[in-house]
Amino acid sequence: MTTLRLRPEGPADAAPIRQVLAAAFARPDARRPPEVGLVEDLRAGDAWLPGLSMVGESGGEIVGYALLSRVRVRPTAVPALALGPVAVAPHRQRIGHGTAVVQAVLDAAREFDEELVVVLGAPAFYRRFGFVPARRFGLTSPWSGLGDPWQALPLTPAGPDGPAVRPGEVLFPTPWGQV
């Protein structure tokens, strides 16, 4: 069994990441999944944070990917992070690679003293990392109406008055509008 090596994305990883995203999000109605363009556009903008784009590599092949990018919570413009896309090559799914890259990128965010991560995804998967419905914190977004898949994870410990998360609207950078 080959081990999974987790590391931040490097300059030579763009093409293999594109391949993993294209395979993981392939749909018969789209020539190129929007997640591929999302990552490319985020890399080119202010929301990109070096060190918060994590790959999982096995046998020299990139097989997993997770990205955190900058978002803001209005009205006070508090910085937060959005998790996604998360992708695993189809031939390597359901063996823990997705869990590993997500945990690695969340650990990196904690090392950078980030306070909050939001995600839109399967509650059963993201719950294992501590994500809960974002409505518990009064966080809204264009995806709030989807209910439990709109989730949040405070990365800082709760104080005497509860979690350090302030309610508000999560503002995503422009590239997120294409997904």
GIMOKA-V605390 format. One record per residue. N is the residue number from 0. RES is the residue in one letter. PSI is psi in whole degrees, -180 to 180 (999 if undefined). OMEGA is omega as a letter, one per 20 degrees, with the letter a starting at -180 (* if undefined). D_LAST is the distance of its C-alpha to the last C-alpha in Angstrom with 1 decimal. Layout:
N|RES|PSI|OMEGA|D_LAST, N|RES|PSI|OMEGA|D_LAST
This chain:
0|M|130|r|35.3, 1|T|137|r|33.3, 2|T|159|r|32.1, 3|L|122|r|28.6, 4|R|124|a|28.7, 5|L|134|a|26.2, 6|R|160|r|25.8, 7|P|150|r|23.6, 8|E|140|r|21.8, 9|G|171|a|24.2, 10|P|-33|a|24.1, 11|A|-2|a|24.9, 12|D|-7|a|22.0, 13|A|-49|a|19.2, 14|A|-47|r|19.9, 15|P|-35|r|20.5, 16|I|-43|r|17.3, 17|R|-42|r|15.4, 18|Q|-43|r|17.5, 19|V|-46|r|16.9, 20|L|-46|a|13.1, 21|A|-41|a|13.6, 22|A|-42|a|16.2, 23|A|-33|a|14.6, 24|F|15|a|11.4, 25|A|136|r|13.4, 26|R|145|a|13.2, 27|P|-22|a|16.0, 28|D|4|a|14.1, 29|A|129|r|12.1, 30|R|-42|r|14.2, 31|R|120|r|11.7, 32|P|142|a|8.8, 33|P|-23|r|5.6, 34|E|-30|r|6.6, 35|V|-49|r|9.8, 36|G|-36|r|8.9, 37|L|-50|a|7.2, 38|V|-43|a|10.6, 39|E|-43|r|12.6, 40|D|-38|r|11.6, 41|L|-40|r|12.2, 42|R|-33|a|15.5, 43|A|-2|a|16.6, 44|G|-176|a|16.3, 45|D|-18|a|18.1, 46|A|-13|a|15.7, 47|W|131|r|16.8, 48|L|106|r|19.6, 49|P|138|a|21.9, 50|G|-10|r|23.0, 51|L|29|r|19.9, 52|S|110|a|18.3, 53|M|137|r|20.3, 54|V|153|r|21.1, 55|G|126|a|23.3, 56|E|133|r|25.8, 57|S|123|a|28.3, 58|G|34|a|31.1, 59|G|0|a|29.7, 60|E|133|r|26.4, 61|I|121|a|23.0, 62|V|-8|r|21.9, 63|G|156|a|19.7, 64|Y|140|r|17.2, 65|A|138|a|15.9, 66|L|137|r|14.6, 67|L|130|r|15.4, 68|S|162|a|14.5, 69|R|132|r|16.1, 70|V|172|r|15.3, 71|R|150|r|18.1, 72|V|118|r|19.7, 73|R|142|k|21.3, 74|P|-10|a|24.1, 75|T|2|r|25.6, 76|A|33|r|22.8, 77|V|131|r|23.4, 78|P|143|r|21.4, 79|A|-180|a|19.2, 80|L|147|r|16.7, 81|A|131|r|13.3, 82|L|124|r|13.4, 83|G|153|i|10.7, 84|P|157|r|10.0, 85|V|129|a|13.3, 86|A|147|r|14.6, 87|V|136|r|18.0, 88|A|136|a|19.5, 89|P|-37|a|20.3, 90|H|-3|r|24.1, 91|R|15|a|24.0, 92|Q|158|r|22.1, 93|R|27|r|24.1, 94|I|18|r|26.5, 95|G|-2|a|25.3, 96|H|-39|r|23.3, 97|G|-46|r|20.0, 98|T|-43|a|22.3, 99|A|-45|a|24.0, 100|V|-35|r|21.1, 101|V|-46|r|19.7, 102|Q|-40|a|23.3, 103|A|-43|a|23.9, 104|V|-34|r|21.1, 105|L|-39|r|22.1, 106|D|-41|r|25.7, 107|A|-41|r|24.9, 108|A|-40|r|23.3, 109|R|-40|r|26.5, 110|E|-30|r|28.6, 111|F|8|r|26.9, 112|D|34|r|27.9, 113|E|155|a|24.4, 114|E|-28|a|24.7, 115|L|138|r|21.5, 116|V|137|r|18.3, 117|V|155|r|15.6, 118|V|151|r|13.2, 119|L|111|a|11.4, 120|G|-176|a|13.0, 121|A|115|a|16.2, 122|P|-39|a|19.0, 123|A|-34|r|21.6, 124|F|-51|a|20.2, 125|Y|-20|r|19.4, 126|R|-33|a|22.6, 127|R|-18|r|24.7, 128|F|-5|a|23.6, 129|G|2|r|24.5, 130|F|143|r|21.3, 131|V|163|r|22.2, 132|P|131|a|20.5, 133|A|-23|r|19.5, 134|R|-24|r|21.6, 135|R|-25|a|24.7, 136|F|3|a|24.2, 137|G|28|r|23.3, 138|L|130|r|19.8, 139|T|165|r|17.4, 140|S|178|r|13.8, 141|P|-16|a|11.4, 142|W|6|a|11.3, 143|S|-36|a|15.1, 144|G|-11|r|15.9, 145|L|-7|r|14.7, 146|G|-133|a|17.8, 147|D|-29|r|18.6, 148|P|-21|r|15.3, 149|W|109|a|14.7, 150|Q|162|r|17.1, 151|A|152|r|19.0, 152|L|107|r|21.5, 153|P|133|a|24.3, 154|L|-12|r|25.5, 155|T|149|a|28.8, 156|P|151|r|31.6, 157|A|143|r|32.3, 158|G|-170|a|35.2, 159|P|-23|r|38.1, 160|D|14|a|36.0, 161|G|-166|a|33.1, 162|P|153|a|29.7, 163|A|7|a|29.1, 164|V|129|r|25.7, 165|R|139|r|25.9, 166|P|153|r|24.2, 167|G|-175|r|21.8, 168|E|127|r|18.4, 169|V|122|a|15.9, 170|L|122|a|14.5, 171|F|148|r|11.4, 172|P|159|a|11.7, 173|T|-44|a|10.3, 174|P|-27|a|7.9, 175|W|-19|a|5.7, 176|G|-16|a|5.6, 177|Q|-9|a|3.8, 178|V|999|*|0.0
